[in-house]
């Protein structure tokens, strides 16, 4: 994985659904998440 200048990794998160606190389904759009490394 290519690292950014800050030393964090960019993780690709595909589109998926997850359950919210109230049990409803939430659609999570495809996005990028940076994780501390």
mmCIF entry with sequence, helices, sheets and N, C-alpha, C, O atoms, coordinates in Angstrom:
data_MODEL
# 
_entry.id   MODEL 
# 
_entity.id                         1 
_entity.type                       polymer 
_entity.pdbx_number_of_molecules   1 
# 
_entity_poly.entity_id                      1 
_entity_poly.type                           'polypeptide(L)' 
_entity_poly.nstd_linkage                   no 
_entity_poly.nstd_monomer                   no 
_entity_poly.pdbx_seq_one_letter_code       
;(UNK)(UNK)(UNK)(UNK)(UNK)(UNK)(UNK)(UNK)(UNK)(UNK)(UNK)(UNK)(UNK)(UNK)(UNK)(UNK)
(UNK)(UNK)(UNK)(UNK)(UNK)(UNK)(UNK)(UNK)(UNK)(UNK)(UNK)(UNK)(UNK)(UNK)(UNK)(UNK)
(UNK)(UNK)(UNK)(UNK)(UNK)
;
_entity_poly.pdbx_seq_one_letter_code_can   XXXXXXXXXXXXXXXXXXXXXXXXXXXXXXXXXXXXX 
_entity_poly.pdbx_strand_id                 A 
# 
loop_
_entity_poly_seq.entity_id 
_entity_poly_seq.num 
_entity_poly_seq.mon_id 
_entity_poly_seq.hetero 
1 1  UNK n 
1 2  UNK n 
1 3  UNK n 
1 4  UNK n 
1 5  UNK n 
1 6  UNK n 
1 7  UNK n 
1 8  UNK n 
1 9  UNK n 
1 10 UNK n 
1 11 UNK n 
1 12 UNK n 
1 13 UNK n 
1 14 UNK n 
1 15 UNK n 
1 16 UNK n 
1 17 UNK n 
1 18 UNK n 
1 19 UNK n 
1 20 UNK n 
1 21 UNK n 
1 22 UNK n 
1 23 UNK n 
1 24 UNK n 
1 25 UNK n 
1 26 UNK n 
1 27 UNK n 
1 28 UNK n 
1 29 UNK n 
1 30 UNK n 
1 31 UNK n 
1 32 UNK n 
1 33 UNK n 
1 34 UNK n 
1 35 UNK n 
1 36 UNK n 
1 37 UNK n 
# 
_struct_asym.id          A 
_struct_asym.entity_id   1 
# 
loop_
_struct_sheet.id 
_struct_sheet.type 
_struct_sheet.number_strands 
_struct_sheet.details 
AA1 ? 2 ? 
AA2 ? 2 ? 
# 
loop_
_struct_sheet_order.sheet_id 
_struct_sheet_order.range_id_1 
_struct_sheet_order.range_id_2 
_struct_sheet_order.offset 
_struct_sheet_order.sense 
AA1 1 2 ? anti-parallel 
AA2 1 2 ? anti-parallel 
# 
loop_
_struct_sheet_range.sheet_id 
_struct_sheet_range.id 
_struct_sheet_range.beg_label_comp_id 
_struct_sheet_range.beg_label_asym_id 
_struct_sheet_range.beg_label_seq_id 
_struct_sheet_range.pdbx_beg_PDB_ins_code 
_struct_sheet_range.end_label_comp_id 
_struct_sheet_range.end_label_asym_id 
_struct_sheet_range.end_label_seq_id 
_struct_sheet_range.pdbx_end_PDB_ins_code 
_struct_sheet_range.beg_auth_comp_id 
_struct_sheet_range.beg_auth_asym_id 
_struct_sheet_range.beg_auth_seq_id 
_struct_sheet_range.end_auth_comp_id 
_struct_sheet_range.end_auth_asym_id 
_struct_sheet_range.end_auth_seq_id 
AA1 1 UNK A 9  ? UNK A 13 ? UNK A 9  UNK A 13 
AA1 2 UNK A 31 ? UNK A 35 ? UNK A 31 UNK A 35 
AA2 1 UNK A 16 ? UNK A 19 ? UNK A 16 UNK A 19 
AA2 2 UNK A 25 ? UNK A 28 ? UNK A 25 UNK A 28 
# 
loop_
_atom_site.group_PDB 
_atom_site.id 
_atom_site.type_symbol 
_atom_site.label_atom_id 
_atom_site.label_alt_id 
_atom_site.label_comp_id 
_atom_site.label_asym_id 
_atom_site.label_entity_id 
_atom_site.label_seq_id 
_atom_site.pdbx_PDB_ins_code 
_atom_site.Cartn_x 
_atom_site.Cartn_y 
_atom_site.Cartn_z 
_atom_site.occupancy 
_atom_site.B_iso_or_equiv 
_atom_site.pdbx_formal_charge 
_atom_site.auth_seq_id 
_atom_site.auth_comp_id 
_atom_site.auth_asym_id 
_atom_site.auth_atom_id 
_atom_site.pdbx_PDB_model_num 
ATOM 1   N N  . UNK A 1 1  ? 0.844   -1.203 0.000  1.00 0.00 ? 1  UNK A N  1 
ATOM 2   C CA . UNK A 1 1  ? 0.000   0.000  0.000  1.00 0.00 ? 1  UNK A CA 1 
ATOM 3   C C  . UNK A 1 1  ? 0.879   1.253  0.000  1.00 0.00 ? 1  UNK A C  1 
ATOM 4   O O  . UNK A 1 1  ? 1.897   1.326  0.687  1.00 0.00 ? 1  UNK A O  1 
ATOM 5   N N  . UNK A 1 2  ? 0.465   2.192  -0.762 1.00 0.00 ? 2  UNK A N  1 
ATOM 6   C CA . UNK A 1 2  ? 1.206   3.459  -0.791 1.00 0.00 ? 2  UNK A CA 1 
ATOM 7   C C  . UNK A 1 2  ? 0.882   4.243  0.474  1.00 0.00 ? 2  UNK A C  1 
ATOM 8   O O  . UNK A 1 2  ? -0.274  4.363  0.881  1.00 0.00 ? 2  UNK A O  1 
ATOM 9   N N  . UNK A 1 3  ? 1.916   4.757  1.066  1.00 0.00 ? 3  UNK A N  1 
ATOM 10  C CA . UNK A 1 3  ? 1.715   5.527  2.293  1.00 0.00 ? 3  UNK A CA 1 
ATOM 11  C C  . UNK A 1 3  ? 1.737   7.016  1.981  1.00 0.00 ? 3  UNK A C  1 
ATOM 12  O O  . UNK A 1 3  ? 2.432   7.464  1.068  1.00 0.00 ? 3  UNK A O  1 
ATOM 13  N N  . UNK A 1 4  ? 0.979   7.760  2.739  1.00 0.00 ? 4  UNK A N  1 
ATOM 14  C CA . UNK A 1 4  ? 0.969   9.206  2.571  1.00 0.00 ? 4  UNK A CA 1 
ATOM 15  C C  . UNK A 1 4  ? 2.117   9.806  3.369  1.00 0.00 ? 4  UNK A C  1 
ATOM 16  O O  . UNK A 1 4  ? 2.823   9.099  4.088  1.00 0.00 ? 4  UNK A O  1 
ATOM 17  N N  . UNK A 1 5  ? 2.295   11.092 3.239  1.00 0.00 ? 5  UNK A N  1 
ATOM 18  C CA . UNK A 1 5  ? 3.414   11.758 3.919  1.00 0.00 ? 5  UNK A CA 1 
ATOM 19  C C  . UNK A 1 5  ? 3.295   11.653 5.433  1.00 0.00 ? 5  UNK A C  1 
ATOM 20  O O  . UNK A 1 5  ? 4.298   11.629 6.146  1.00 0.00 ? 5  UNK A O  1 
ATOM 21  N N  . UNK A 1 6  ? 2.065   11.590 5.912  1.00 0.00 ? 6  UNK A N  1 
ATOM 22  C CA . UNK A 1 6  ? 1.875   11.541 7.357  1.00 0.00 ? 6  UNK A CA 1 
ATOM 23  C C  . UNK A 1 6  ? 2.104   10.139 7.903  1.00 0.00 ? 6  UNK A C  1 
ATOM 24  O O  . UNK A 1 6  ? 2.038   9.926  9.114  1.00 0.00 ? 6  UNK A O  1 
ATOM 25  N N  . UNK A 1 7  ? 2.372   9.190  7.029  1.00 0.00 ? 7  UNK A N  1 
ATOM 26  C CA . UNK A 1 7  ? 2.659   7.838  7.485  1.00 0.00 ? 7  UNK A CA 1 
ATOM 27  C C  . UNK A 1 7  ? 1.411   7.018  7.734  1.00 0.00 ? 7  UNK A C  1 
ATOM 28  O O  . UNK A 1 7  ? 1.468   5.984  8.401  1.00 0.00 ? 7  UNK A O  1 
ATOM 29  N N  . UNK A 1 8  ? 0.285   7.466  7.205  1.00 0.00 ? 8  UNK A N  1 
ATOM 30  C CA . UNK A 1 8  ? -0.950  6.718  7.397  1.00 0.00 ? 8  UNK A CA 1 
ATOM 31  C C  . UNK A 1 8  ? -1.271  5.927  6.135  1.00 0.00 ? 8  UNK A C  1 
ATOM 32  O O  . UNK A 1 8  ? -0.906  6.311  5.024  1.00 0.00 ? 8  UNK A O  1 
ATOM 33  N N  . UNK A 1 9  ? -1.955  4.827  6.338  1.00 0.00 ? 9  UNK A N  1 
ATOM 34  C CA . UNK A 1 9  ? -2.352  4.005  5.198  1.00 0.00 ? 9  UNK A CA 1 
ATOM 35  C C  . UNK A 1 9  ? -3.747  4.403  4.763  1.00 0.00 ? 9  UNK A C  1 
ATOM 36  O O  . UNK A 1 9  ? -4.605  4.721  5.587  1.00 0.00 ? 9  UNK A O  1 
ATOM 37  N N  . UNK A 1 10 ? -3.962  4.381  3.451  1.00 0.00 ? 10 UNK A N  1 
ATOM 38  C CA . UNK A 1 10 ? -5.311  4.615  2.950  1.00 0.00 ? 10 UNK A CA 1 
ATOM 39  C C  . UNK A 1 10 ? -5.951  3.266  2.681  1.00 0.00 ? 10 UNK A C  1 
ATOM 40  O O  . UNK A 1 10 ? -5.445  2.472  1.888  1.00 0.00 ? 10 UNK A O  1 
ATOM 41  N N  . UNK A 1 11 ? -7.054  3.018  3.342  1.00 0.00 ? 11 UNK A N  1 
ATOM 42  C CA . UNK A 1 11 ? -7.740  1.745  3.186  1.00 0.00 ? 11 UNK A CA 1 
ATOM 43  C C  . UNK A 1 11 ? -9.013  1.978  2.394  1.00 0.00 ? 11 UNK A C  1 
ATOM 44  O O  . UNK A 1 11 ? -9.800  2.873  2.701  1.00 0.00 ? 11 UNK A O  1 
ATOM 45  N N  . UNK A 1 12 ? -9.200  1.161  1.375  1.00 0.00 ? 12 UNK A N  1 
ATOM 46  C CA . UNK A 1 12 ? -10.404 1.284  0.558  1.00 0.00 ? 12 UNK A CA 1 
ATOM 47  C C  . UNK A 1 12 ? -11.526 0.499  1.202  1.00 0.00 ? 12 UNK A C  1 
ATOM 48  O O  . UNK A 1 12 ? -11.377 -0.689 1.489  1.00 0.00 ? 12 UNK A O  1 
ATOM 49  N N  . UNK A 1 13 ? -12.649 1.159  1.431  1.00 0.00 ? 13 UNK A N  1 
ATOM 50  C CA . UNK A 1 13 ? -13.810 0.501  2.018  1.00 0.00 ? 13 UNK A CA 1 
ATOM 51  C C  . UNK A 1 13 ? -14.895 0.424  0.958  1.00 0.00 ? 13 UNK A C  1 
ATOM 52  O O  . UNK A 1 13 ? -15.435 1.456  0.561  1.00 0.00 ? 13 UNK A O  1 
ATOM 53  N N  . UNK A 1 14 ? -15.229 -0.779 0.487  1.00 0.00 ? 14 UNK A N  1 
ATOM 54  C CA . UNK A 1 14 ? -16.274 -0.903 -0.530 1.00 0.00 ? 14 UNK A CA 1 
ATOM 55  C C  . UNK A 1 14 ? -17.653 -0.606 0.055  1.00 0.00 ? 14 UNK A C  1 
ATOM 56  O O  . UNK A 1 14 ? -17.827 -0.517 1.270  1.00 0.00 ? 14 UNK A O  1 
ATOM 57  N N  . UNK A 1 15 ? -18.623 -0.456 -0.839 1.00 0.00 ? 15 UNK A N  1 
ATOM 58  C CA . UNK A 1 15 ? -19.986 -0.169 -0.396 1.00 0.00 ? 15 UNK A CA 1 
ATOM 59  C C  . UNK A 1 15 ? -20.541 -1.373 0.353  1.00 0.00 ? 15 UNK A C  1 
ATOM 60  O O  . UNK A 1 15 ? -20.423 -2.509 -0.107 1.00 0.00 ? 15 UNK A O  1 
ATOM 61  N N  . UNK A 1 16 ? -21.137 -1.123 1.489  1.00 0.00 ? 16 UNK A N  1 
ATOM 62  C CA . UNK A 1 16 ? -21.707 -2.205 2.274  1.00 0.00 ? 16 UNK A CA 1 
ATOM 63  C C  . UNK A 1 16 ? -22.820 -1.658 3.158  1.00 0.00 ? 16 UNK A C  1 
ATOM 64  O O  . UNK A 1 16 ? -23.025 -0.448 3.247  1.00 0.00 ? 16 UNK A O  1 
ATOM 65  N N  . UNK A 1 17 ? -23.530 -2.568 3.806  1.00 0.00 ? 17 UNK A N  1 
ATOM 66  C CA . UNK A 1 17 ? -24.588 -2.151 4.723  1.00 0.00 ? 17 UNK A CA 1 
ATOM 67  C C  . UNK A 1 17 ? -24.221 -2.589 6.128  1.00 0.00 ? 17 UNK A C  1 
ATOM 68  O O  . UNK A 1 17 ? -23.570 -3.613 6.334  1.00 0.00 ? 17 UNK A O  1 
ATOM 69  N N  . UNK A 1 18 ? -24.653 -1.793 7.083  1.00 0.00 ? 18 UNK A N  1 
ATOM 70  C CA . UNK A 1 18 ? -24.418 -2.176 8.469  1.00 0.00 ? 18 UNK A CA 1 
ATOM 71  C C  . UNK A 1 18 ? -25.627 -1.778 9.294  1.00 0.00 ? 18 UNK A C  1 
ATOM 72  O O  . UNK A 1 18 ? -26.404 -0.905 8.907  1.00 0.00 ? 18 UNK A O  1 
ATOM 73  N N  . UNK A 1 19 ? -25.773 -2.431 10.434 1.00 0.00 ? 19 UNK A N  1 
ATOM 74  C CA . UNK A 1 19 ? -26.916 -2.138 11.292 1.00 0.00 ? 19 UNK A CA 1 
ATOM 75  C C  . UNK A 1 19 ? -26.590 -0.976 12.206 1.00 0.00 ? 19 UNK A C  1 
ATOM 76  O O  . UNK A 1 19 ? -25.515 -0.909 12.802 1.00 0.00 ? 19 UNK A O  1 
ATOM 77  N N  . UNK A 1 20 ? -27.537 -0.067 12.304 1.00 0.00 ? 20 UNK A N  1 
ATOM 78  C CA . UNK A 1 20 ? -27.352 1.071  13.190 1.00 0.00 ? 20 UNK A CA 1 
ATOM 79  C C  . UNK A 1 20 ? -27.707 0.691  14.615 1.00 0.00 ? 20 UNK A C  1 
ATOM 80  O O  . UNK A 1 20 ? -28.016 -0.463 14.908 1.00 0.00 ? 20 UNK A O  1 
ATOM 81  N N  . UNK A 1 21 ? -27.658 1.683  15.498 1.00 0.00 ? 21 UNK A N  1 
ATOM 82  C CA . UNK A 1 21 ? -27.954 1.425  16.908 1.00 0.00 ? 21 UNK A CA 1 
ATOM 83  C C  . UNK A 1 21 ? -29.415 1.018  17.102 1.00 0.00 ? 21 UNK A C  1 
ATOM 84  O O  . UNK A 1 21 ? -29.743 0.237  17.995 1.00 0.00 ? 21 UNK A O  1 
ATOM 85  N N  . UNK A 1 22 ? -30.292 1.569  16.242 1.00 0.00 ? 22 UNK A N  1 
ATOM 86  C CA . UNK A 1 22 ? -31.713 1.276  16.391 1.00 0.00 ? 22 UNK A CA 1 
ATOM 87  C C  . UNK A 1 22 ? -32.117 0.057  15.576 1.00 0.00 ? 22 UNK A C  1 
ATOM 88  O O  . UNK A 1 22 ? -33.305 -0.242 15.459 1.00 0.00 ? 22 UNK A O  1 
ATOM 89  N N  . UNK A 1 23 ? -31.141 -0.652 15.009 1.00 0.00 ? 23 UNK A N  1 
ATOM 90  C CA . UNK A 1 23 ? -31.453 -1.861 14.261 1.00 0.00 ? 23 UNK A CA 1 
ATOM 91  C C  . UNK A 1 23 ? -31.766 -1.614 12.802 1.00 0.00 ? 23 UNK A C  1 
ATOM 92  O O  . UNK A 1 23 ? -32.035 -2.549 12.047 1.00 0.00 ? 23 UNK A O  1 
ATOM 93  N N  . UNK A 1 24 ? -31.731 -0.342 12.404 1.00 0.00 ? 24 UNK A N  1 
ATOM 94  C CA . UNK A 1 24 ? -31.986 -0.033 10.997 1.00 0.00 ? 24 UNK A CA 1 
ATOM 95  C C  . UNK A 1 24 ? -30.758 -0.331 10.159 1.00 0.00 ? 24 UNK A C  1 
ATOM 96  O O  . UNK A 1 24 ? -29.624 -0.286 10.635 1.00 0.00 ? 24 UNK A O  1 
ATOM 97  N N  . UNK A 1 25 ? -31.021 -0.638 8.893  1.00 0.00 ? 25 UNK A N  1 
ATOM 98  C CA . UNK A 1 25 ? -29.888 -0.885 7.998  1.00 0.00 ? 25 UNK A CA 1 
ATOM 99  C C  . UNK A 1 25 ? -29.368 0.432  7.462  1.00 0.00 ? 25 UNK A C  1 
ATOM 100 O O  . UNK A 1 25 ? -30.137 1.273  6.997  1.00 0.00 ? 25 UNK A O  1 
ATOM 101 N N  . UNK A 1 26 ? -28.066 0.603  7.528  1.00 0.00 ? 26 UNK A N  1 
ATOM 102 C CA . UNK A 1 26 ? -27.445 1.804  6.987  1.00 0.00 ? 26 UNK A CA 1 
ATOM 103 C C  . UNK A 1 26 ? -26.593 1.406  5.805  1.00 0.00 ? 26 UNK A C  1 
ATOM 104 O O  . UNK A 1 26 ? -25.831 0.442  5.875  1.00 0.00 ? 26 UNK A O  1 
ATOM 105 N N  . UNK A 1 27 ? -26.719 2.146  4.720  1.00 0.00 ? 27 UNK A N  1 
ATOM 106 C CA . UNK A 1 27 ? -25.876 1.883  3.564  1.00 0.00 ? 27 UNK A CA 1 
ATOM 107 C C  . UNK A 1 27 ? -24.639 2.755  3.670  1.00 0.00 ? 27 UNK A C  1 
ATOM 108 O O  . UNK A 1 27 ? -24.725 3.982  3.705  1.00 0.00 ? 27 UNK A O  1 
ATOM 109 N N  . UNK A 1 28 ? -23.491 2.105  3.721  1.00 0.00 ? 28 UNK A N  1 
ATOM 110 C CA . UNK A 1 28 ? -22.230 2.837  3.800  1.00 0.00 ? 28 UNK A CA 1 
ATOM 111 C C  . UNK A 1 28 ? -21.654 2.903  2.403  1.00 0.00 ? 28 UNK A C  1 
ATOM 112 O O  . UNK A 1 28 ? -21.365 1.880  1.782  1.00 0.00 ? 28 UNK A O  1 
ATOM 113 N N  . UNK A 1 29 ? -21.491 4.121  1.920  1.00 0.00 ? 29 UNK A N  1 
ATOM 114 C CA . UNK A 1 29 ? -20.961 4.287  0.570  1.00 0.00 ? 29 UNK A CA 1 
ATOM 115 C C  . UNK A 1 29 ? -19.488 3.912  0.524  1.00 0.00 ? 29 UNK A C  1 
ATOM 116 O O  . UNK A 1 29 ? -18.790 3.903  1.538  1.00 0.00 ? 29 UNK A O  1 
ATOM 117 N N  . UNK A 1 30 ? -19.046 3.605  -0.675 1.00 0.00 ? 30 UNK A N  1 
ATOM 118 C CA . UNK A 1 30 ? -17.634 3.294  -0.877 1.00 0.00 ? 30 UNK A CA 1 
ATOM 119 C C  . UNK A 1 30 ? -16.806 4.528  -0.566 1.00 0.00 ? 30 UNK A C  1 
ATOM 120 O O  . UNK A 1 30 ? -17.107 5.623  -1.042 1.00 0.00 ? 30 UNK A O  1 
ATOM 121 N N  . UNK A 1 31 ? -15.764 4.351  0.234  1.00 0.00 ? 31 UNK A N  1 
ATOM 122 C CA . UNK A 1 31 ? -14.939 5.489  0.613  1.00 0.00 ? 31 UNK A CA 1 
ATOM 123 C C  . UNK A 1 31 ? -13.548 5.018  0.995  1.00 0.00 ? 31 UNK A C  1 
ATOM 124 O O  . UNK A 1 31 ? -13.252 3.823  0.998  1.00 0.00 ? 31 UNK A O  1 
ATOM 125 N N  . UNK A 1 32 ? -12.712 5.973  1.312  1.00 0.00 ? 32 UNK A N  1 
ATOM 126 C CA . UNK A 1 32 ? -11.356 5.645  1.751  1.00 0.00 ? 32 UNK A CA 1 
ATOM 127 C C  . UNK A 1 32 ? -11.188 6.050  3.203  1.00 0.00 ? 32 UNK A C  1 
ATOM 128 O O  . UNK A 1 32 ? -11.629 7.119  3.623  1.00 0.00 ? 32 UNK A O  1 
ATOM 129 N N  . UNK A 1 33 ? -10.544 5.178  3.958  1.00 0.00 ? 33 UNK A N  1 
ATOM 130 C CA . UNK A 1 33 ? -10.323 5.449  5.368  1.00 0.00 ? 33 UNK A CA 1 
ATOM 131 C C  . UNK A 1 33 ? -8.823  5.412  5.617  1.00 0.00 ? 33 UNK A C  1 
ATOM 132 O O  . UNK A 1 33 ? -8.131  4.510  5.145  1.00 0.00 ? 33 UNK A O  1 
ATOM 133 N N  . UNK A 1 34 ? -8.330  6.381  6.348  1.00 0.00 ? 34 UNK A N  1 
ATOM 134 C CA . UNK A 1 34 ? -6.904  6.382  6.667  1.00 0.00 ? 34 UNK A CA 1 
ATOM 135 C C  . UNK A 1 34 ? -6.717  5.823  8.067  1.00 0.00 ? 34 UNK A C  1 
ATOM 136 O O  . UNK A 1 34 ? -7.355  6.271  9.020  1.00 0.00 ? 34 UNK A O  1 
ATOM 137 N N  . UNK A 1 35 ? -5.834  4.839  8.177  1.00 0.00 ? 35 UNK A N  1 
ATOM 138 C CA . UNK A 1 35 ? -5.610  4.216  9.468  1.00 0.00 ? 35 UNK A CA 1 
ATOM 139 C C  . UNK A 1 35 ? -4.247  4.596  9.998  1.00 0.00 ? 35 UNK A C  1 
ATOM 140 O O  . UNK A 1 35 ? -3.291  4.674  9.227  1.00 0.00 ? 35 UNK A O  1 
ATOM 141 N N  . UNK A 1 36 ? -4.128  4.835  11.290 1.00 0.00 ? 36 UNK A N  1 
ATOM 142 C CA . UNK A 1 36 ? -2.811  5.123  11.867 1.00 0.00 ? 36 UNK A CA 1 
ATOM 143 C C  . UNK A 1 36 ? -1.913  3.903  11.744 1.00 0.00 ? 36 UNK A C  1 
ATOM 144 O O  . UNK A 1 36 ? -2.353  2.777  11.979 1.00 0.00 ? 36 UNK A O  1 
ATOM 145 N N  . UNK A 1 37 ? -0.678  4.119  11.384 1.00 0.00 ? 37 UNK A N  1 
ATOM 146 C CA . UNK A 1 37 ? 0.227   2.991  11.150 1.00 0.00 ? 37 UNK A CA 1 
ATOM 147 C C  . UNK A 1 37 ? 1.418   3.075  12.084 1.00 0.00 ? 37 UNK A C  1 
ATOM 148 O O  . UNK A 1 37 ? 2.297   2.214  12.042 1.00 0.00 ? 37 UNK A O  1 
# 
